[in-house]
Amino acid sequence: MFVALMAFMYFFMIRPQNKRNKELKLLQDSLKVGDTIVTFSGLYGEVVEVGTATLIIRIAPKTDVKIDRQSVRGIAA
């Protein structure tokens, strides 16, 4: 019974979360200048400069913000 519970948790909880984390990491590593992104805090902006660990995004005209690359949630639609 315990083995079945562990298998259930692996296939329905742990494995999908690992897959989502891997996809998010690939997205964060593939960002380029000109992409429109959204951060985990809900900030929308256009990527202006890409660094190794940080991004500079433009959130309004003449307003650039430096953010951590890992704070990017996804590409804005």
mmCIF file of the N, C-alpha and C atoms, coordinates in Angstrom:
data_MODEL
# 
_entry.id   MODEL 
# 
loop_
_atom_site.group_PDB 
_atom_site.id 
_atom_site.type_symbol 
_atom_site.label_atom_id 
_atom_site.label_alt_id 
_atom_site.label_comp_id 
_atom_site.label_asym_id 
_atom_site.label_entity_id 
_atom_site.label_seq_id 
_atom_site.pdbx_PDB_ins_code 
_atom_site.Cartn_x 
_atom_site.Cartn_y 
_atom_site.Cartn_z 
_atom_site.occupancy 
_atom_site.B_iso_or_equiv 
_atom_site.pdbx_formal_charge 
_atom_site.auth_seq_id 
_atom_site.auth_comp_id 
_atom_site.auth_asym_id 
_atom_site.auth_atom_id 
_atom_site.pdbx_PDB_model_num 
ATOM 1   N N  . MET A 1 1  ? 0.817  -1.185 0.000   1.00 0.00 ? 1  MET A N  1 
ATOM 2   C CA . MET A 1 1  ? 0.000  0.000  0.000   1.00 0.00 ? 1  MET A CA 1 
ATOM 3   C C  . MET A 1 1  ? 0.875  1.269  0.000   1.00 0.00 ? 1  MET A C  1 
ATOM 4   N N  . PHE A 1 2  ? 1.919  1.249  0.794   1.00 0.00 ? 2  PHE A N  1 
ATOM 5   C CA . PHE A 1 2  ? 2.824  2.391  0.878   1.00 0.00 ? 2  PHE A CA 1 
ATOM 6   C C  . PHE A 1 2  ? 3.519  2.628  -0.462  1.00 0.00 ? 2  PHE A C  1 
ATOM 7   N N  . VAL A 1 3  ? 3.933  1.570  -1.129  1.00 0.00 ? 3  VAL A N  1 
ATOM 8   C CA . VAL A 1 3  ? 4.603  1.694  -2.430  1.00 0.00 ? 3  VAL A CA 1 
ATOM 9   C C  . VAL A 1 3  ? 3.645  2.297  -3.459  1.00 0.00 ? 3  VAL A C  1 
ATOM 10  N N  . ALA A 1 4  ? 2.384  1.892  -3.434  1.00 0.00 ? 4  ALA A N  1 
ATOM 11  C CA . ALA A 1 4  ? 1.397  2.437  -4.357  1.00 0.00 ? 4  ALA A CA 1 
ATOM 12  C C  . ALA A 1 4  ? 1.178  3.929  -4.096  1.00 0.00 ? 4  ALA A C  1 
ATOM 13  N N  . LEU A 1 5  ? 1.159  4.328  -2.845  1.00 0.00 ? 5  LEU A N  1 
ATOM 14  C CA . LEU A 1 5  ? 1.009  5.738  -2.498  1.00 0.00 ? 5  LEU A CA 1 
ATOM 15  C C  . LEU A 1 5  ? 2.204  6.553  -2.989  1.00 0.00 ? 5  LEU A C  1 
ATOM 16  N N  . MET A 1 6  ? 3.389  6.031  -2.810  1.00 0.00 ? 6  MET A N  1 
ATOM 17  C CA . MET A 1 6  ? 4.599  6.728  -3.274  1.00 0.00 ? 6  MET A CA 1 
ATOM 18  C C  . MET A 1 6  ? 4.608  6.836  -4.800  1.00 0.00 ? 6  MET A C  1 
ATOM 19  N N  . ALA A 1 7  ? 4.206  5.781  -5.491  1.00 0.00 ? 7  ALA A N  1 
ATOM 20  C CA . ALA A 1 7  ? 4.148  5.816  -6.950  1.00 0.00 ? 7  ALA A CA 1 
ATOM 21  C C  . ALA A 1 7  ? 3.121  6.851  -7.414  1.00 0.00 ? 7  ALA A C  1 
ATOM 22  N N  . PHE A 1 8  ? 1.973  6.889  -6.757  1.00 0.00 ? 8  PHE A N  1 
ATOM 23  C CA . PHE A 1 8  ? 0.943  7.877  -7.084  1.00 0.00 ? 8  PHE A CA 1 
ATOM 24  C C  . PHE A 1 8  ? 1.484  9.289  -6.915  1.00 0.00 ? 8  PHE A C  1 
ATOM 25  N N  . MET A 1 9  ? 2.155  9.554  -5.809  1.00 0.00 ? 9  MET A N  1 
ATOM 26  C CA . MET A 1 9  ? 2.708  10.886 -5.559  1.00 0.00 ? 9  MET A CA 1 
ATOM 27  C C  . MET A 1 9  ? 3.751  11.250 -6.605  1.00 0.00 ? 9  MET A C  1 
ATOM 28  N N  . TYR A 1 10 ? 4.573  10.284 -6.994  1.00 0.00 ? 10 TYR A N  1 
ATOM 29  C CA . TYR A 1 10 ? 5.612  10.560 -7.977  1.00 0.00 ? 10 TYR A CA 1 
ATOM 30  C C  . TYR A 1 10 ? 5.002  10.930 -9.321  1.00 0.00 ? 10 TYR A C  1 
ATOM 31  N N  . PHE A 1 11 ? 4.068  10.117 -9.813  1.00 0.00 ? 11 PHE A N  1 
ATOM 32  C CA . PHE A 1 11 ? 3.537  10.329 -11.152 1.00 0.00 ? 11 PHE A CA 1 
ATOM 33  C C  . PHE A 1 11 ? 2.546  11.477 -11.253 1.00 0.00 ? 11 PHE A C  1 
ATOM 34  N N  . PHE A 1 12 ? 1.882  11.841 -10.172 1.00 0.00 ? 12 PHE A N  1 
ATOM 35  C CA . PHE A 1 12 ? 0.888  12.890 -10.250 1.00 0.00 ? 12 PHE A CA 1 
ATOM 36  C C  . PHE A 1 12 ? 1.295  14.195 -9.583  1.00 0.00 ? 12 PHE A C  1 
ATOM 37  N N  . MET A 1 13 ? 2.407  14.216 -8.843  1.00 0.00 ? 13 MET A N  1 
ATOM 38  C CA . MET A 1 13 ? 2.820  15.445 -8.175  1.00 0.00 ? 13 MET A CA 1 
ATOM 39  C C  . MET A 1 13 ? 4.266  15.819 -8.482  1.00 0.00 ? 13 MET A C  1 
ATOM 40  N N  . ILE A 1 14 ? 5.176  14.945 -8.226  1.00 0.00 ? 14 ILE A N  1 
ATOM 41  C CA . ILE A 1 14 ? 6.598  15.275 -8.327  1.00 0.00 ? 14 ILE A CA 1 
ATOM 42  C C  . ILE A 1 14 ? 7.054  15.375 -9.776  1.00 0.00 ? 14 ILE A C  1 
ATOM 43  N N  . ARG A 1 15 ? 6.725  14.399 -10.593 1.00 0.00 ? 15 ARG A N  1 
ATOM 44  C CA . ARG A 1 15 ? 7.168  14.378 -11.983 1.00 0.00 ? 15 ARG A CA 1 
ATOM 45  C C  . ARG A 1 15 ? 6.639  15.570 -12.780 1.00 0.00 ? 15 ARG A C  1 
ATOM 46  N N  . PRO A 1 16 ? 5.344  15.910 -12.708 1.00 0.00 ? 16 PRO A N  1 
ATOM 47  C CA . PRO A 1 16 ? 4.867  17.090 -13.443 1.00 0.00 ? 16 PRO A CA 1 
ATOM 48  C C  . PRO A 1 16 ? 5.525  18.396 -12.985 1.00 0.00 ? 16 PRO A C  1 
ATOM 49  N N  . GLN A 1 17 ? 5.785  18.524 -11.684 1.00 0.00 ? 17 GLN A N  1 
ATOM 50  C CA . GLN A 1 17 ? 6.436  19.739 -11.183 1.00 0.00 ? 17 GLN A CA 1 
ATOM 51  C C  . GLN A 1 17 ? 7.863  19.838 -11.717 1.00 0.00 ? 17 GLN A C  1 
ATOM 52  N N  . ASN A 1 18 ? 8.587  18.745 -11.751 1.00 0.00 ? 18 ASN A N  1 
ATOM 53  C CA . ASN A 1 18 ? 9.940  18.758 -12.306 1.00 0.00 ? 18 ASN A CA 1 
ATOM 54  C C  . ASN A 1 18 ? 9.923  19.132 -13.780 1.00 0.00 ? 18 ASN A C  1 
ATOM 55  N N  . LYS A 1 19 ? 8.920  18.648 -14.510 1.00 0.00 ? 19 LYS A N  1 
ATOM 56  C CA . LYS A 1 19 ? 8.801  18.970 -15.929 1.00 0.00 ? 19 LYS A CA 1 
ATOM 57  C C  . LYS A 1 19 ? 8.537  20.465 -16.112 1.00 0.00 ? 19 LYS A C  1 
ATOM 58  N N  . ARG A 1 20 ? 7.633  21.055 -15.304 1.00 0.00 ? 20 ARG A N  1 
ATOM 59  C CA . ARG A 1 20 ? 7.362  22.493 -15.380 1.00 0.00 ? 20 ARG A CA 1 
ATOM 60  C C  . ARG A 1 20 ? 8.600  23.310 -15.039 1.00 0.00 ? 20 ARG A C  1 
ATOM 61  N N  . ASN A 1 21 ? 9.359  22.882 -14.039 1.00 0.00 ? 21 ASN A N  1 
ATOM 62  C CA . ASN A 1 21 ? 10.585 23.597 -13.666 1.00 0.00 ? 21 ASN A CA 1 
ATOM 63  C C  . ASN A 1 21 ? 11.605 23.573 -14.792 1.00 0.00 ? 21 ASN A C  1 
ATOM 64  N N  . LYS A 1 22 ? 11.728 22.433 -15.461 1.00 0.00 ? 22 LYS A N  1 
ATOM 65  C CA . LYS A 1 22 ? 12.672 22.312 -16.569 1.00 0.00 ? 22 LYS A CA 1 
ATOM 66  C C  . LYS A 1 22 ? 12.266 23.220 -17.727 1.00 0.00 ? 22 LYS A C  1 
ATOM 67  N N  . GLU A 1 23 ? 10.956 23.269 -18.049 1.00 0.00 ? 23 GLU A N  1 
ATOM 68  C CA . GLU A 1 23 ? 10.474 24.131 -19.131 1.00 0.00 ? 23 GLU A CA 1 
ATOM 69  C C  . GLU A 1 23 ? 10.685 25.608 -18.798 1.00 0.00 ? 23 GLU A C  1 
ATOM 70  N N  . LEU A 1 24 ? 10.461 25.986 -17.542 1.00 0.00 ? 24 LEU A N  1 
ATOM 71  C CA . LEU A 1 24 ? 10.667 27.367 -17.122 1.00 0.00 ? 24 LEU A CA 1 
ATOM 72  C C  . LEU A 1 24 ? 12.140 27.750 -17.223 1.00 0.00 ? 24 LEU A C  1 
ATOM 73  N N  . LYS A 1 25 ? 13.025 26.865 -16.828 1.00 0.00 ? 25 LYS A N  1 
ATOM 74  C CA . LYS A 1 25 ? 14.466 27.121 -16.921 1.00 0.00 ? 25 LYS A CA 1 
ATOM 75  C C  . LYS A 1 25 ? 14.886 27.307 -18.379 1.00 0.00 ? 25 LYS A C  1 
ATOM 76  N N  . LEU A 1 26 ? 14.364 26.473 -19.284 1.00 0.00 ? 26 LEU A N  1 
ATOM 77  C CA . LEU A 1 26 ? 14.679 26.626 -20.702 1.00 0.00 ? 26 LEU A CA 1 
ATOM 78  C C  . LEU A 1 26 ? 14.176 27.968 -21.236 1.00 0.00 ? 26 LEU A C  1 
ATOM 79  N N  . LEU A 1 27 ? 12.980 28.379 -20.816 1.00 0.00 ? 27 LEU A N  1 
ATOM 80  C CA . LEU A 1 27 ? 12.439 29.663 -21.237 1.00 0.00 ? 27 LEU A CA 1 
ATOM 81  C C  . LEU A 1 27 ? 13.318 30.804 -20.738 1.00 0.00 ? 27 LEU A C  1 
ATOM 82  N N  . GLN A 1 28 ? 13.701 30.753 -19.476 1.00 0.00 ? 28 GLN A N  1 
ATOM 83  C CA . GLN A 1 28 ? 14.521 31.820 -18.903 1.00 0.00 ? 28 GLN A CA 1 
ATOM 84  C C  . GLN A 1 28 ? 15.887 31.895 -19.567 1.00 0.00 ? 28 GLN A C  1 
ATOM 85  N N  . ASP A 1 29 ? 16.422 30.767 -19.989 1.00 0.00 ? 29 ASP A N  1 
ATOM 86  C CA . ASP A 1 29 ? 17.730 30.762 -20.641 1.00 0.00 ? 29 ASP A CA 1 
ATOM 87  C C  . ASP A 1 29 ? 17.662 31.199 -22.107 1.00 0.00 ? 29 ASP A C  1 
ATOM 88  N N  . SER A 1 30 ? 16.473 31.141 -22.715 1.00 0.00 ? 30 SER A N  1 
ATOM 89  C CA . SER A 1 30 ? 16.357 31.465 -24.133 1.00 0.00 ? 30 SER A CA 1 
ATOM 90  C C  . SER A 1 30 ? 15.873 32.887 -24.392 1.00 0.00 ? 30 SER A C  1 
ATOM 91  N N  . LEU A 1 31 ? 15.790 33.722 -23.367 1.00 0.00 ? 31 LEU A N  1 
ATOM 92  C CA . LEU A 1 31 ? 15.313 35.091 -23.558 1.00 0.00 ? 31 LEU A CA 1 
ATOM 93  C C  . LEU A 1 31 ? 16.297 35.897 -24.392 1.00 0.00 ? 31 LEU A C  1 
ATOM 94  N N  . LYS A 1 32 ? 15.740 36.777 -25.221 1.00 0.00 ? 32 LYS A N  1 
ATOM 95  C CA . LYS A 1 32 ? 16.572 37.624 -26.069 1.00 0.00 ? 32 LYS A CA 1 
ATOM 96  C C  . LYS A 1 32 ? 16.004 39.034 -26.094 1.00 0.00 ? 32 LYS A C  1 
ATOM 97  N N  . VAL A 1 33 ? 16.766 39.961 -26.584 1.00 0.00 ? 33 VAL A N  1 
ATOM 98  C CA . VAL A 1 33 ? 16.349 41.358 -26.663 1.00 0.00 ? 33 VAL A CA 1 
ATOM 99  C C  . VAL A 1 33 ? 15.114 41.454 -27.557 1.00 0.00 ? 33 VAL A C  1 
ATOM 100 N N  . GLY A 1 34 ? 14.118 42.197 -27.067 1.00 0.00 ? 34 GLY A N  1 
ATOM 101 C CA . GLY A 1 34 ? 12.887 42.383 -27.826 1.00 0.00 ? 34 GLY A CA 1 
ATOM 102 C C  . GLY A 1 34 ? 11.731 41.532 -27.349 1.00 0.00 ? 34 GLY A C  1 
ATOM 103 N N  . ASP A 1 35 ? 12.002 40.499 -26.529 1.00 0.00 ? 35 ASP A N  1 
ATOM 104 C CA . ASP A 1 35 ? 10.929 39.660 -25.997 1.00 0.00 ? 35 ASP A CA 1 
ATOM 105 C C  . ASP A 1 35 ? 10.106 40.451 -24.991 1.00 0.00 ? 35 ASP A C  1 
ATOM 106 N N  . THR A 1 36 ? 8.804  40.263 -25.028 1.00 0.00 ? 36 THR A N  1 
ATOM 107 C CA . THR A 1 36 ? 7.916  40.862 -24.033 1.00 0.00 ? 36 THR A CA 1 
ATOM 108 C C  . THR A 1 36 ? 7.627  39.801 -22.985 1.00 0.00 ? 36 THR A C  1 
ATOM 109 N N  . ILE A 1 37 ? 7.937  40.117 -21.723 1.00 0.00 ? 37 ILE A N  1 
ATOM 110 C CA . ILE A 1 37 ? 7.869  39.118 -20.658 1.00 0.00 ? 37 ILE A CA 1 
ATOM 111 C C  . ILE A 1 37 ? 6.955  39.580 -19.535 1.00 0.00 ? 37 ILE A C  1 
ATOM 112 N N  . VAL A 1 38 ? 6.630  38.637 -18.666 1.00 0.00 ? 38 VAL A N  1 
ATOM 113 C CA . VAL A 1 38 ? 5.925  38.932 -17.421 1.00 0.00 ? 38 VAL A CA 1 
ATOM 114 C C  . VAL A 1 38 ? 6.707  38.257 -16.301 1.00 0.00 ? 38 VAL A C  1 
ATOM 115 N N  . THR A 1 39 ? 6.858  38.963 -15.178 1.00 0.00 ? 39 THR A N  1 
ATOM 116 C CA . THR A 1 39 ? 7.594  38.423 -14.046 1.00 0.00 ? 39 THR A CA 1 
ATOM 117 C C  . THR A 1 39 ? 6.631  37.777 -13.065 1.00 0.00 ? 39 THR A C  1 
ATOM 118 N N  . PHE A 1 40 ? 7.171  37.080 -12.083 1.00 0.00 ? 40 PHE A N  1 
ATOM 119 C CA . PHE A 1 40 ? 6.334  36.456 -11.059 1.00 0.00 ? 40 PHE A CA 1 
ATOM 120 C C  . PHE A 1 40 ? 5.579  37.496 -10.232 1.00 0.00 ? 40 PHE A C  1 
ATOM 121 N N  . SER A 1 41 ? 6.072  38.712 -10.173 1.00 0.00 ? 41 SER A N  1 
ATOM 122 C CA . SER A 1 41 ? 5.374  39.765 -9.425  1.00 0.00 ? 41 SER A CA 1 
ATOM 123 C C  . SER A 1 41 ? 4.316  40.455 -10.267 1.00 0.00 ? 41 SER A C  1 
ATOM 124 N N  . GLY A 1 42 ? 4.184  40.074 -11.543 1.00 0.00 ? 42 GLY A N  1 
ATOM 125 C CA . GLY A 1 42 ? 3.159  40.639 -12.404 1.00 0.00 ? 42 GLY A CA 1 
ATOM 126 C C  . GLY A 1 42 ? 3.617  41.834 -13.214 1.00 0.00 ? 42 GLY A C  1 
ATOM 127 N N  . LEU A 1 43 ? 4.892  42.089 -13.262 1.00 0.00 ? 43 LEU A N  1 
ATOM 128 C CA . LEU A 1 43 ? 5.448  43.217 -13.999 1.00 0.00 ? 43 LEU A CA 1 
ATOM 129 C C  . LEU A 1 43 ? 5.641  42.815 -15.461 1.00 0.00 ? 43 LEU A C  1 
ATOM 130 N N  . TYR A 1 44 ? 5.081  43.584 -16.386 1.00 0.00 ? 44 TYR A N  1 
ATOM 131 C CA . TYR A 1 44 ? 5.244  43.344 -17.813 1.00 0.00 ? 44 TYR A CA 1 
ATOM 132 C C  . TYR A 1 44 ? 6.304  44.280 -18.357 1.00 0.00 ? 44 TYR A C  1 
ATOM 133 N N  . GLY A 1 45 ? 7.106  43.790 -19.302 1.00 0.00 ? 45 GLY A N  1 
ATOM 134 C CA . GLY A 1 45 ? 8.114  44.639 -19.901 1.00 0.00 ? 45 GLY A CA 1 
ATOM 135 C C  . GLY A 1 45 ? 8.766  43.994 -21.095 1.00 0.00 ? 45 GLY A C  1 
ATOM 136 N N  . GLU A 1 46 ? 9.542  44.805 -21.793 1.00 0.00 ? 46 GLU A N  1 
ATOM 137 C CA . GLU A 1 46 ? 10.276 44.342 -22.969 1.00 0.00 ? 46 GLU A CA 1 
ATOM 138 C C  . GLU A 1 46 ? 11.754 44.234 -22.605 1.00 0.00 ? 46 GLU A C  1 
ATOM 139 N N  . VAL A 1 47 ? 12.369 43.130 -22.966 1.00 0.00 ? 47 VAL A N  1 
ATOM 140 C CA . VAL A 1 47 ? 13.780 42.905 -22.660 1.00 0.00 ? 47 VAL A CA 1 
ATOM 141 C C  . VAL A 1 47 ? 14.625 43.861 -23.495 1.00 0.00 ? 47 VAL A C  1 
ATOM 142 N N  . VAL A 1 48 ? 15.477 44.637 -22.813 1.00 0.00 ? 48 VAL A N  1 
ATOM 143 C CA . VAL A 1 48 ? 16.347 45.608 -23.462 1.00 0.00 ? 48 VAL A CA 1 
ATOM 144 C C  . VAL A 1 48 ? 17.779 45.098 -23.507 1.00 0.00 ? 48 VAL A C  1 
ATOM 145 N N  . GLU A 1 49 ? 18.179 44.416 -22.435 1.00 0.00 ? 49 GLU A N  1 
ATOM 146 C CA . GLU A 1 49 ? 19.553 43.913 -22.348 1.00 0.00 ? 49 GLU A CA 1 
ATOM 147 C C  . GLU A 1 49 ? 19.553 42.594 -21.597 1.00 0.00 ? 49 GLU A C  1 
ATOM 148 N N  . VAL A 1 50 ? 20.370 41.653 -22.069 1.00 0.00 ? 50 VAL A N  1 
ATOM 149 C CA . VAL A 1 50 ? 20.441 40.327 -21.456 1.00 0.00 ? 50 VAL A CA 1 
ATOM 150 C C  . VAL A 1 50 ? 21.838 40.133 -20.880 1.00 0.00 ? 50 VAL A C  1 
ATOM 151 N N  . GLY A 1 51 ? 21.896 39.840 -19.582 1.00 0.00 ? 51 GLY A N  1 
ATOM 152 C CA . GLY A 1 51 ? 23.157 39.523 -18.922 1.00 0.00 ? 51 GLY A CA 1 
ATOM 153 C C  . GLY A 1 51 ? 23.183 38.052 -18.560 1.00 0.00 ? 51 GLY A C  1 
ATOM 154 N N  . THR A 1 52 ? 24.203 37.635 -17.850 1.00 0.00 ? 52 THR A N  1 
ATOM 155 C CA . THR A 1 52 ? 24.301 36.224 -17.477 1.00 0.00 ? 52 THR A CA 1 
ATOM 156 C C  . THR A 1 52 ? 23.298 35.856 -16.397 1.00 0.00 ? 52 THR A C  1 
ATOM 157 N N  . ALA A 1 53 ? 23.100 36.705 -15.417 1.00 0.00 ? 53 ALA A N  1 
ATOM 158 C CA . ALA A 1 53 ? 22.169 36.411 -14.325 1.00 0.00 ? 53 ALA A CA 1 
ATOM 159 C C  . ALA A 1 53 ? 21.036 37.425 -14.222 1.00 0.00 ? 53 ALA A C  1 
ATOM 160 N N  . THR A 1 54 ? 21.134 38.522 -14.979 1.00 0.00 ? 54 THR A N  1 
ATOM 161 C CA . THR A 1 54 ? 20.135 39.581 -14.879 1.00 0.00 ? 54 THR A CA 1 
ATOM 162 C C  . THR A 1 54 ? 19.623 39.981 -16.252 1.00 0.00 ? 54 THR A C  1 
ATOM 163 N N  . LEU A 1 55 ? 18.500 40.674 -16.241 1.00 0.00 ? 55 LEU A N  1 
ATOM 164 C CA . LEU A 1 55 ? 17.922 41.262 -17.448 1.00 0.00 ? 55 LEU A CA 1 
ATOM 165 C C  . LEU A 1 55 ? 17.603 42.719 -17.139 1.00 0.00 ? 55 LEU A C  1 
ATOM 166 N N  . ILE A 1 56 ? 17.659 43.535 -18.155 1.00 0.00 ? 56 ILE A N  1 
ATOM 167 C CA . ILE A 1 56 ? 17.152 44.894 -18.031 1.00 0.00 ? 56 ILE A CA 1 
ATOM 168 C C  . ILE A 1 56 ? 15.920 44.955 -18.919 1.00 0.00 ? 56 ILE A C  1 
ATOM 169 N N  . ILE A 1 57 ? 14.787 45.312 -18.291 1.00 0.00 ? 57 ILE A N  1 
ATOM 170 C CA . ILE A 1 57 ? 13.537 45.385 -19.048 1.00 0.00 ? 57 ILE A CA 1 
ATOM 171 C C  . ILE A 1 57 ? 13.000 46.808 -19.010 1.00 0.00 ? 57 ILE A C  1 
ATOM 172 N N  . ARG A 1 58 ? 12.322 47.178 -20.087 1.00 0.00 ? 58 ARG A N  1 
ATOM 173 C CA . ARG A 1 58 ? 11.693 48.495 -20.181 1.00 0.00 ? 58 ARG A CA 1 
ATOM 174 C C  . ARG A 1 58 ? 10.218 48.309 -19.858 1.00 0.00 ? 58 ARG A C  1 
ATOM 175 N N  . ILE A 1 59 ? 9.778  48.950 -18.771 1.00 0.00 ? 59 ILE A N  1 
ATOM 176 C CA . ILE A 1 59 ? 8.386  48.818 -18.345 1.00 0.00 ? 59 ILE A CA 1 
ATOM 177 C C  . ILE A 1 59 ? 7.541  50.015 -18.765 1.00 0.00 ? 59 ILE A C  1 
ATOM 178 N N  . ALA A 1 60 ? 8.188  51.103 -19.151 1.00 0.00 ? 60 ALA A N  1 
ATOM 179 C CA . ALA A 1 60 ? 7.527  52.303 -19.645 1.00 0.00 ? 60 ALA A CA 1 
ATOM 180 C C  . ALA A 1 60 ? 8.586  53.096 -20.408 1.00 0.00 ? 60 ALA A C  1 
ATOM 181 N N  . PRO A 1 61 ? 8.171  54.054 -21.228 1.00 0.00 ? 61 PRO A N  1 
ATOM 182 C CA . PRO A 1 61 ? 9.180  54.861 -21.919 1.00 0.00 ? 61 PRO A CA 1 
ATOM 183 C C  . PRO A 1 61 ? 10.142 55.508 -20.920 1.00 0.00 ? 61 PRO A C  1 
ATOM 184 N N  . LYS A 1 62 ? 11.417 55.365 -21.172 1.00 0.00 ? 62 LYS A N  1 
ATOM 185 C CA . LYS A 1 62 ? 12.495 55.908 -20.344 1.00 0.00 ? 62 LYS A CA 1 
ATOM 186 C C  . LYS A 1 62 ? 12.540 55.302 -18.935 1.00 0.00 ? 62 LYS A C  1 
ATOM 187 N N  . THR A 1 63 ? 11.934 54.141 -18.737 1.00 0.00 ? 63 THR A N  1 
ATOM 188 C CA . THR A 1 63 ? 11.949 53.485 -17.433 1.00 0.00 ? 63 THR A CA 1 
ATOM 189 C C  . THR A 1 63 ? 12.443 52.053 -17.596 1.00 0.00 ? 63 THR A C  1 
ATOM 190 N N  . ASP A 1 64 ? 13.707 51.839 -17.277 1.00 0.00 ? 64 ASP A N  1 
ATOM 191 C CA . ASP A 1 64 ? 14.315 50.515 -17.367 1.00 0.00 ? 64 ASP A CA 1 
ATOM 192 C C  . ASP A 1 64 ? 14.530 49.972 -15.957 1.00 0.00 ? 64 ASP A C  1 
ATOM 193 N N  . VAL A 1 65 ? 14.304 48.669 -15.803 1.00 0.00 ? 65 VAL A N  1 
ATOM 194 C CA . VAL A 1 65 ? 14.433 48.016 -14.507 1.00 0.00 ? 65 VAL A CA 1 
ATOM 195 C C  . VAL A 1 65 ? 15.345 46.807 -14.672 1.00 0.00 ? 65 VAL A C  1 
ATOM 196 N N  . LYS A 1 66 ? 16.257 46.642 -13.727 1.00 0.00 ? 66 LYS A N  1 
ATOM 197 C CA . LYS A 1 66 ? 17.144 45.485 -13.725 1.00 0.00 ? 66 LYS A CA 1 
ATOM 198 C C  . LYS A 1 66 ? 16.519 44.414 -12.840 1.00 0.00 ? 66 LYS A C  1 
ATOM 199 N N  . ILE A 1 67 ? 16.319 43.207 -13.396 1.00 0.00 ? 67 ILE A N  1 
ATOM 200 C CA . ILE A 1 67 ? 15.694 42.114 -12.653 1.00 0.00 ? 67 ILE A CA 1 
ATOM 201 C C  . ILE A 1 67 ? 16.553 40.865 -12.750 1.00 0.00 ? 67 ILE A C  1 
ATOM 202 N N  . ASP A 1 68 ? 16.330 39.961 -11.835 1.00 0.00 ? 68 ASP A N  1 
ATOM 203 C CA . ASP A 1 68 ? 16.983 38.663 -11.867 1.00 0.00 ? 68 ASP A CA 1 
ATOM 204 C C  . ASP A 1 68 ? 16.338 37.820 -12.951 1.00 0.00 ? 68 ASP A C  1 
ATOM 205 N N  . ARG A 1 69 ? 17.114 37.073 -13.686 1.00 0.00 ? 69 ARG A N  1 
ATOM 206 C CA . ARG A 1 69 ? 16.606 36.242 -14.772 1.00 0.00 ? 69 ARG A CA 1 
ATOM 207 C C  . ARG A 1 69 ? 15.597 35.215 -14.262 1.00 0.00 ? 69 ARG A C  1 
ATOM 208 N N  . GLN A 1 70 ? 15.768 34.722 -13.042 1.00 0.00 ? 70 GLN A N  1 
ATOM 209 C CA . GLN A 1 70 ? 14.883 33.705 -12.500 1.00 0.00 ? 70 GLN A CA 1 
ATOM 210 C C  . GLN A 1 70 ? 13.523 34.258 -12.071 1.00 0.00 ? 70 GLN A C  1 
ATOM 211 N N  . SER A 1 71 ? 13.336 35.571 -12.119 1.00 0.00 ? 71 SER A N  1 
ATOM 212 C CA . SER A 1 71 ? 12.048 36.138 -11.761 1.00 0.00 ? 71 SER A CA 1 
ATOM 213 C C  . SER A 1 71 ? 11.086 36.193 -12.951 1.00 0.00 ? 71 SER A C  1 
ATOM 214 N N  . VAL A 1 72 ? 11.527 35.746 -14.120 1.00 0.00 ? 72 VAL A N  1 
ATOM 215 C CA . VAL A 1 72 ? 10.678 35.728 -15.311 1.00 0.00 ? 72 VAL A CA 1 
ATOM 216 C C  . VAL A 1 72 ? 9.746  34.529 -15.240 1.00 0.00 ? 72 VAL A C  1 
ATOM 217 N N  . ARG A 1 73 ? 8.444  34.796 -15.340 1.00 0.00 ? 73 ARG A N  1 
ATOM 218 C CA . ARG A 1 73 ? 7.441  33.723 -15.303 1.00 0.00 ? 73 ARG A CA 1 
ATOM 219 C C  . ARG A 1 73 ? 7.129  33.214 -16.697 1.00 0.00 ? 73 ARG A C  1 
ATOM 220 N N  . GLY A 1 74 ? 7.144  34.090 -17.704 1.00 0.00 ? 74 GLY A N  1 
ATOM 221 C CA . GLY A 1 74 ? 6.823  33.642 -19.043 1.00 0.00 ? 74 GLY A CA 1 
ATOM 222 C C  . GLY A 1 74 ? 6.828  34.762 -20.045 1.00 0.00 ? 74 GLY A C  1 
ATOM 223 N N  . ILE A 1 75 ? 6.524  34.385 -21.277 1.00 0.00 ? 75 ILE A N  1 
ATOM 224 C CA . ILE A 1 75 ? 6.406  35.341 -22.373 1.00 0.00 ? 75 ILE A CA 1 
ATOM 225 C C  . ILE A 1 75 ? 4.989  35.895 -22.327 1.00 0.00 ? 75 ILE A C  1 
ATOM 226 N N  . ALA A 1 76 ? 4.862  37.227 -22.422 1.00 0.00 ? 76 ALA A N  1 
ATOM 227 C CA . ALA A 1 76 ? 3.544  37.862 -22.384 1.00 0.00 ? 76 ALA A CA 1 
ATOM 228 C C  . ALA A 1 76 ? 2.878  37.709 -23.747 1.00 0.00 ? 76 ALA A C  1 
ATOM 229 N N  . ALA A 1 77 ? 1.602  37.447 -23.704 1.00 0.00 ? 77 ALA A N  1 
ATOM 230 C CA . ALA A 1 77 ? 0.853  37.260 -24.956 1.00 0.00 ? 77 ALA A CA 1 
ATOM 231 C C  . ALA A 1 77 ? 0.250  38.545 -25.431 1.00 0.00 ? 77 ALA A C  1 
# 
